Amino acid sequence: MRLLEEFGQSRFEAGEKKGIEKNKVETAEKLLKRDLSMKFVSEITDIPTRELETIYKK
């Protein structure tokens, strides 16, 4: 039973992390659409500038 609990917990944590990352990307998109600098958005979201360039092109 303990193994199942640990497996469930790790899946929960993975899902939580994925949700946090998705929120960061959505926030970055909103900030970039408001013409804030990539450097500023990178500092706020902790997303590297190179990754923001990819996000912004979408």
Phi, psi and omega in degrees: 000322181300321180299317178297320179296317180294320179296316178297319180295316181294324176293321177298313181297321178295318178294321178297315180297318179298319178295320178296316179297319179298319179296320178300315181295316179298319178296316179300316179301316180297317181293320180293324178295338178268014176063030173281151184294149179297324179299315180296313180298321178298317179296321182288317187263350185062028175258128180301148182303319179302319179291323178297323178300321177294316179298317185292331180288338183295000000 
